[in-house]
Amino acid sequence: MRLIVPTTFERSFLESLADYPVNRIYGSLPTEAGARAKAWLPQAGEDDLKPHIADARSRGIGFYYTLNASCGGNREFSGQGQKWLAERLGWLVEAGAEGIVTANPYLMDMVKQRYPELRVCVSTLANVDTVEKALFYERMGADTIYVADYINRDFKLLKAIKKRVSCELVIALNLGCLMQCPFREYHANFVSHASETLDHGCYLDYSLARCTQIKSTTPVELMKAPWIRPEDVVKYEKMGFTAFKIAGREMGGEWVLRAVAAYAACKYAGNLNDLMIGFEGVDPFGEFPVYLDNSRLDGFIDFFAKKDCRLGCNGCSHCEEWLQRAITVDGNTQHYSDRIDRLIRRFTSGSFKAPLARAAF
């Protein structure tokens, strides 16, 4: 097992990784457009990067810089954008970064041609969910592909990708997105432009709010999400996967280290929500009111070796039955959902800033 984990850019964090099979960390400066809004990322500066990378490398841990915005507003094709990219990538080489994580095929091409010192990882936001997509990126020169998390339980497909593709494949472990999430592309583009929204003084992560509302009113969606329990990592190792990504660079060091410890031990006796991105609640509404007892989920994943969930539930009650074994409701889920709904309605009605203008006929 090789774990790939988000960094907090703190020396103490690197010291805490010593007892775990972590061979790679990843992160970016908060000013970088990417898959997380800047306000919730570790507030590191440019002067922090090079010494942090050197410290990590001295411990046998590589560093990958995330340039994984799903949309750059086409700035990468402007003269100013080209200059910025060239300077940024050159800076990463000088700083000792091992590679980058990106969802942009153009950026991949650019790195391979101009900065061959950098290895390229294809982000989960590239949605590599077929053999042909994986082969496409491998032919482009990808060193690593982060397989789309929403196929984590499609064992037949994962085995086929593993058999056909030679470059490193990484499985994302702890993403709690909705099954085949309908918000996925919109949410990725939204977060890629989140810094601009924050700079204008108004920010609502609509997709996250709606997602959490759905989970609170229909908790079975928690079970349908593509997470992998620490105890079940061994099943993926048996398929030949050896590298696993832990998400959570917006969560802080204590949270990340708890997830690292659980996955390194392949065991966690507690609330599964403690390890999952997307199960932790939404500001300012507090903790998610549903508790999933991980110790009661042994055997849950075995069913998916024969079930193709892309075809829909169609009368299948597997997730609902296991939810009833593991769930404890700690609070009023309807009240939690209603509070989120009121916030969303303030935006959709126009009352947050100004009443909607009436159409002129």
C-alpha positions as CSV (number, residue, x, y, z in Angstrom):
1,M,0.0,0.0,0.0
2,R,1.2,3.5,-0.9
3,L,-0.9,6.4,0.4
4,I,-1.1,9.8,-1.3
5,V,-2.3,12.4,1.2
6,P,-2.9,16.2,1.3
7,T,-0.3,18.3,3.0
8,T,-0.9,21.1,5.5
9,F,2.5,22.6,4.7
10,E,3.6,22.2,8.3
11,R,6.8,20.5,9.4
12,S,4.9,18.9,12.3
13,F,2.5,17.3,9.8
14,L,5.4,15.7,7.9
15,E,6.8,14.4,11.2
16,S,3.5,12.8,12.0
17,L,3.5,10.8,8.7
18,A,6.7,8.9,9.7
19,D,4.8,5.7,10.9
20,Y,2.6,5.4,7.8
21,P,3.1,4.2,4.3
22,V,2.9,7.7,2.7
23,N,5.0,8.1,-0.3
24,R,3.5,11.2,-1.8
25,I,1.8,14.4,-0.6
26,Y,-0.1,17.0,-2.7
27,G,-1.3,20.5,-2.4
28,S,-1.2,24.0,-3.8
29,L,-1.1,27.6,-2.6
30,P,-4.5,29.0,-1.7
31,T,-4.3,31.5,-4.6
32,E,-4.3,28.7,-7.1
33,A,-7.5,27.9,-9.0
34,G,-8.4,24.2,-8.4
35,A,-10.8,21.8,-6.9
36,R,-11.0,23.6,-3.6
37,A,-11.9,27.2,-2.7
38,K,-8.9,29.2,-1.4
39,A,-10.6,30.2,1.9
40,W,-10.5,26.6,3.2
41,L,-7.0,25.6,2.1
42,P,-3.8,25.8,4.2
43,Q,-2.6,29.4,4.0
44,A,0.9,28.7,2.8
45,G,2.9,31.2,0.8
46,E,5.4,30.9,-2.1
47,D,8.3,31.1,0.3
48,D,7.0,28.0,2.2
49,L,6.9,25.7,-0.8
50,K,10.6,24.9,-1.4
51,P,11.6,24.2,2.2
52,H,8.5,22.0,2.6
53,I,9.3,20.0,-0.5
54,A,12.9,19.6,0.7
55,D,11.7,18.4,4.1
56,A,9.4,15.9,2.5
57,R,12.0,14.6,0.1
58,S,14.4,14.1,3.0
59,R,11.8,11.7,4.5
60,G,11.3,9.8,1.2
61,I,8.1,11.6,0.4
62,G,7.5,13.2,-3.0
63,F,5.4,16.3,-3.6
64,Y,2.9,16.9,-6.3
65,Y,1.4,20.4,-7.0
66,T,-2.3,20.5,-7.8
67,L,-3.2,22.5,-10.9
68,N,-6.5,20.6,-11.3
69,A,-9.0,23.4,-12.1
70,S,-11.6,21.9,-14.5
71,C,-11.9,25.4,-16.1
72,G,-9.3,28.1,-16.6
73,G,-11.6,30.5,-18.5
74,N,-9.3,29.8,-21.5
75,R,-6.7,32.1,-19.9
76,E,-4.1,29.4,-20.6
77,F,-4.3,30.3,-24.3
78,S,-3.7,34.0,-23.8
79,G,-0.2,35.6,-23.9
80,Q,-0.5,36.5,-20.2
81,G,-1.7,33.0,-19.3
82,Q,1.1,31.3,-21.3
83,K,3.7,33.5,-19.5
84,W,2.1,32.7,-16.1
85,L,2.1,28.9,-16.7
86,A,5.7,28.9,-18.0
87,E,6.8,30.7,-14.9
88,R,4.7,28.6,-12.5
89,L,5.9,25.3,-13.9
90,G,9.5,26.5,-14.0
91,W,9.1,27.6,-10.4
92,L,7.8,24.1,-9.4
93,V,10.8,22.4,-11.1
94,E,13.2,24.7,-9.2
95,A,11.4,24.1,-6.0
96,G,11.9,20.3,-6.3
97,A,8.3,19.2,-7.0
98,E,8.0,15.7,-8.4
99,G,5.0,16.4,-10.5
100,I,1.6,18.0,-11.0
101,V,-2.0,16.9,-10.8
102,T,-4.2,18.3,-13.6
103,A,-7.5,17.7,-15.4
104,N,-6.4,19.8,-18.4
105,P,-5.1,17.8,-21.5
106,Y,-3.5,20.9,-22.9
107,L,-1.5,21.5,-19.7
108,M,-0.4,17.8,-19.9
109,D,0.9,18.3,-23.4
110,M,2.7,21.5,-22.4
111,V,4.4,19.9,-19.4
112,K,5.5,16.9,-21.4
113,Q,7.0,19.1,-24.1
114,R,8.5,21.9,-22.0
115,Y,9.0,20.5,-18.5
116,P,9.8,16.8,-18.8
117,E,11.3,16.8,-15.3
118,L,7.7,17.0,-13.9
119,R,5.6,13.8,-13.8
120,V,2.0,14.2,-14.7
121,C,-1.0,12.9,-12.7
122,V,-4.4,12.9,-14.3
123,S,-6.9,14.3,-11.8
124,T,-10.1,12.5,-10.8
125,L,-11.8,15.6,-12.3
126,A,-10.8,14.3,-15.8
127,N,-13.4,11.6,-15.2
128,V,-11.4,8.6,-16.4
129,D,-14.2,6.0,-16.2
130,T,-13.5,3.7,-19.2
131,V,-10.6,1.7,-20.6
132,E,-10.4,3.9,-23.7
133,K,-10.1,7.1,-21.6
134,A,-7.4,5.6,-19.6
135,L,-5.5,4.5,-22.7
136,F,-5.9,8.0,-24.2
137,Y,-4.2,9.6,-21.2
138,E,-1.5,7.0,-21.1
139,R,-0.7,7.6,-24.8
140,M,-0.5,11.3,-24.0
141,G,2.2,10.5,-21.6
142,A,0.5,10.4,-18.2
143,D,2.6,8.9,-15.5
144,T,-0.3,8.4,-13.2
145,I,-4.1,8.3,-13.6
146,Y,-6.4,9.0,-10.7
147,V,-9.4,6.8,-11.7
148,A,-12.8,8.4,-11.4
149,D,-14.1,7.7,-7.9
150,Y,-17.6,7.0,-9.1
151,I,-16.5,3.7,-10.6
152,N,-15.0,2.5,-7.3
153,R,-17.6,-0.3,-7.0
154,D,-17.5,-1.3,-10.6
155,F,-15.1,-4.2,-10.1
156,K,-15.3,-5.6,-13.6
157,L,-14.4,-2.2,-15.1
158,L,-11.6,-1.6,-12.6
159,K,-10.1,-5.0,-13.4
160,A,-10.3,-4.2,-17.2
161,I,-8.6,-0.8,-16.8
162,K,-5.9,-2.4,-14.6
163,K,-5.3,-5.1,-17.2
164,R,-5.0,-2.8,-20.2
165,V,-3.1,0.2,-18.7
166,S,0.5,0.2,-17.8
167,C,1.0,3.5,-16.0
168,E,0.3,3.9,-12.3
169,L,-3.4,3.9,-11.4
170,V,-4.6,5.5,-8.2
171,I,-7.9,4.8,-6.4
172,A,-9.5,7.6,-4.4
173,L,-10.7,6.2,-1.0
174,N,-12.8,8.7,0.9
175,L,-15.0,10.7,-1.4
176,G,-18.7,10.8,-0.3
177,C,-20.2,12.2,-3.5
178,L,-23.7,11.3,-4.6
179,M,-23.9,8.1,-6.7
180,Q,-23.1,9.1,-10.3
181,C,-23.3,12.7,-9.1
182,P,-25.4,14.9,-11.3
183,F,-23.7,18.0,-9.9
184,R,-20.1,16.7,-10.6
185,E,-19.2,18.8,-13.7
186,Y,-21.0,21.9,-12.6
187,H,-19.5,21.7,-9.1
188,A,-16.0,21.3,-10.5
189,N,-16.3,24.3,-12.7
190,F,-17.9,26.3,-9.9
191,V,-15.0,25.6,-7.5
192,S,-12.5,26.3,-10.2
193,H,-13.9,29.9,-10.2
194,A,-14.5,30.0,-6.5
195,S,-11.7,32.5,-5.8
196,E,-13.3,35.0,-8.1
197,T,-16.6,34.6,-6.3
198,L,-15.0,35.0,-2.9
199,D,-13.2,38.1,-4.1
200,H,-16.6,39.6,-5.0
201,G,-17.8,39.0,-1.4
202,C,-20.5,36.4,-2.0
203,Y,-20.0,32.6,-1.9
204,L,-22.5,29.8,-1.8
205,D,-21.4,26.3,-2.7
206,Y,-24.8,25.4,-4.1
207,S,-23.8,21.9,-5.2
208,L,-22.5,21.0,-1.8
209,A,-25.5,22.4,0.0
210,R,-27.9,20.5,-2.3
211,C,-25.9,17.3,-2.0
212,T,-25.9,17.5,1.8
213,Q,-29.6,18.3,1.9
214,I,-30.3,15.2,-0.3
215,K,-28.2,13.0,2.0
216,S,-29.9,14.3,5.2
217,T,-33.4,13.6,3.8
218,T,-32.5,10.4,2.0
219,P,-29.7,8.8,4.1
220,V,-29.5,5.8,1.9
221,E,-27.5,8.1,-0.5
222,L,-24.7,7.8,2.1
223,M,-24.4,4.1,1.4
224,K,-24.6,4.6,-2.4
225,A,-21.6,7.0,-2.4
226,P,-18.3,5.6,-3.8
227,W,-16.3,5.5,-0.5
228,I,-14.1,2.6,0.4
229,R,-13.8,1.5,4.0
230,P,-10.3,1.0,5.5
231,E,-11.1,-2.6,5.9
232,D,-11.9,-3.1,2.2
233,V,-8.7,-1.6,0.7
234,V,-7.4,-5.2,0.6
235,K,-10.0,-6.1,-2.0
236,Y,-8.5,-3.5,-4.4
237,E,-5.0,-4.6,-3.6
238,K,-6.0,-8.1,-4.7
239,M,-7.0,-6.5,-8.1
240,G,-3.5,-5.2,-8.4
241,F,-4.0,-1.6,-7.2
242,T,-1.2,-0.4,-4.8
243,A,-1.6,3.4,-4.7
244,F,-4.5,5.1,-2.9
245,K,-5.4,8.7,-2.5
246,I,-6.9,10.3,0.6
247,A,-8.9,13.5,0.0
248,G,-9.3,16.3,2.5
249,R,-6.8,19.1,1.9
250,E,-9.4,21.6,3.2
251,M,-9.9,19.6,6.5
252,G,-6.8,20.3,8.5
253,G,-4.0,18.2,9.8
254,E,-5.8,16.3,12.7
255,W,-8.6,15.2,10.3
256,V,-6.1,14.1,7.6
257,L,-4.0,12.2,10.1
258,R,-7.0,10.3,11.5
259,A,-7.9,9.2,7.9
260,V,-4.2,8.2,7.2
261,A,-4.0,6.2,10.4
262,A,-7.3,4.4,9.7
263,Y,-6.4,3.5,6.1
264,A,-2.8,2.5,7.0
265,A,-4.2,0.1,9.7
266,C,-7.0,-1.1,7.4
267,K,-9.4,-0.6,10.3
268,Y,-11.5,2.0,11.9
269,A,-13.9,1.5,14.8
270,G,-16.1,4.6,14.8
271,N,-18.3,6.9,12.7
272,L,-17.5,6.4,9.0
273,N,-18.4,10.1,8.6
274,D,-15.1,10.9,10.4
275,L,-13.2,9.8,7.3
276,M,-15.3,10.9,4.4
277,I,-15.3,14.1,2.4
278,G,-19.0,15.1,1.9
279,F,-20.3,13.5,5.1
280,E,-19.0,16.2,7.5
281,G,-21.8,18.7,7.3
282,V,-22.0,22.2,5.8
283,D,-21.2,25.6,7.4
284,P,-23.0,27.1,9.2
285,F,-25.3,24.2,9.9
286,G,-22.9,22.1,12.0
287,E,-22.3,18.4,12.1
288,F,-24.2,16.0,9.8
289,P,-26.9,14.4,11.9
290,V,-26.4,10.8,10.7
291,Y,-23.9,8.4,12.3
292,L,-22.7,5.4,10.3
293,D,-21.1,2.7,12.5
294,N,-18.2,1.4,10.4
295,S,-17.9,-1.7,12.6
296,R,-21.3,-2.9,11.3
297,L,-20.4,-2.7,7.6
298,D,-18.2,-5.8,7.3
299,G,-19.3,-7.5,4.1
300,F,-21.3,-4.6,2.6
301,I,-19.0,-4.2,-0.4
302,D,-19.0,-7.9,-1.5
303,F,-22.4,-7.4,-3.2
304,F,-21.0,-5.1,-5.8
305,A,-18.9,-7.8,-7.4
306,K,-22.1,-8.9,-9.2
307,K,-24.2,-5.7,-9.3
308,D,-23.9,-3.1,-12.0
309,C,-25.2,0.0,-10.3
310,R,-25.1,2.1,-13.5
311,L,-28.3,0.3,-14.5
312,G,-30.1,1.8,-11.5
313,C,-31.4,0.3,-8.3
314,N,-34.5,-1.2,-10.0
315,G,-35.9,-2.8,-6.9
316,C,-32.6,-3.5,-5.3
317,S,-32.6,-2.8,-1.5
318,H,-29.0,-3.7,-0.7
319,C,-27.9,-0.3,0.4
320,E,-31.1,0.4,2.3
321,E,-30.8,-2.9,4.3
322,W,-27.2,-2.2,5.2
323,L,-28.1,1.4,6.2
324,Q,-30.5,0.1,8.7
325,R,-27.8,-2.1,10.2
326,A,-25.3,0.8,10.6
327,I,-27.2,4.0,11.0
328,T,-27.8,6.1,14.1
329,V,-29.7,9.4,13.7
330,D,-28.2,12.0,16.0
331,G,-30.6,14.9,15.7
332,N,-33.5,16.0,13.4
333,T,-32.6,15.3,9.8
334,Q,-35.6,17.1,8.5
335,H,-34.8,20.2,10.5
336,Y,-31.2,20.1,9.2
337,S,-32.4,19.7,5.6
338,D,-35.0,22.6,6.0
339,R,-32.3,25.0,7.2
340,I,-30.2,24.3,4.1
341,D,-33.3,24.6,1.9
342,R,-34.1,28.1,3.4
343,L,-30.6,29.3,2.5
344,I,-30.8,28.0,-1.0
345,R,-34.2,29.6,-1.5
346,R,-32.8,32.9,-0.5
347,F,-30.5,32.7,-3.5
348,T,-32.9,31.1,-6.0
349,S,-35.6,33.6,-5.1
350,G,-33.3,36.6,-5.4
351,S,-33.9,37.7,-1.9
352,F,-30.3,37.3,-0.8
353,K,-29.2,40.4,-2.7
354,A,-32.2,41.8,-4.4
355,P,-35.7,40.7,-5.6
356,L,-35.9,39.1,-9.0
357,A,-36.8,41.6,-11.6
358,R,-40.1,41.0,-13.3
359,A,-40.0,40.0,-16.9
360,A,-41.2,42.7,-19.3
361,F,-43.7,41.6,-21.9
